Amino acid sequence: MKPALALAAALLCAPAAAQALQLAGVLGGKALLVDAGSAPRAVAVGESFAGARVLAVGRDEVLIELGGMQQRLRLGEAPVSIGARSAPGRSLVLHADAGGHFTEEGSINGRPVRFMVDTGATTVALGRAEAERLGIRVQAGERVRMHTANGTAEGWRVRLDSVRIGPLQQSGVVAIVVQQPMPYVLLGNSFLQPYEMARKGSELTLHQR
């Protein structure tokens, strides 16, 4: 495995879990959003929080985009689920390349990328240059330290608005951005966890439970 891929595969981060998003208030044209009981965060139109992008802010409601779909959050209403996944029963069959790796075209936040499935990686992982190409606000992410075979390295934990490969899609996916360039985006367990995986020869099938 190439050094950059080996670095990302060694990340010691927990997988993402489904969470809830709620409108706590409106302040100066910004939505005060709460993610699973956390402190409210003021989010302006065009900004993203916990996988949801704010499209419009009203007096007592906010319009968000989540997983390619628009939803309205209103003051006093119950939280909406984030971390939405593709419908049960959907499957994707991948074919190994000459090196035995399973790679496939897909998208992050609606922009094209090339994934490599890595069941040993705890999270989705990508290089900083690729993240910036995708419009990810790397510096706004949480700084993390990773222990690898080459020592300690730094990266950023971010949340991706949407990740799609074939018919499989999720929103609010946790990812790690590393400083080093990477030839692929590693598709780790923060995306793979809800799928049953079965390998037969050169084929790998991902099936939504």
Beta strands, then each sheet from edge to edge (+ up, - down):
strand 1: 19-27
strand 2: 30-35
strand 3: 41-43
strand 4: 48-49
strand 5: 52-57
strand 6: 61-66
strand 7: 69-74
strand 8: 80-82
strand 9: 91-95
strand 10: 103-108
strand 11: 111-117
strand 12: 124-127
strand 13: 142-148
strand 14: 151-165
strand 15: 168-178
strand 16: 185-187
strand 17: 195-200
strand 18: 203-208
sheet 1: 3+ 2- 1+ 8-
sheet 2: 4+ 5- 6+ 7-
sheet 3: 9+ 18- 17+
sheet 4: 12+ 15+ 14- 10+ 11- 16-
sheet 5: 12+ 15+ 14- 13+
end
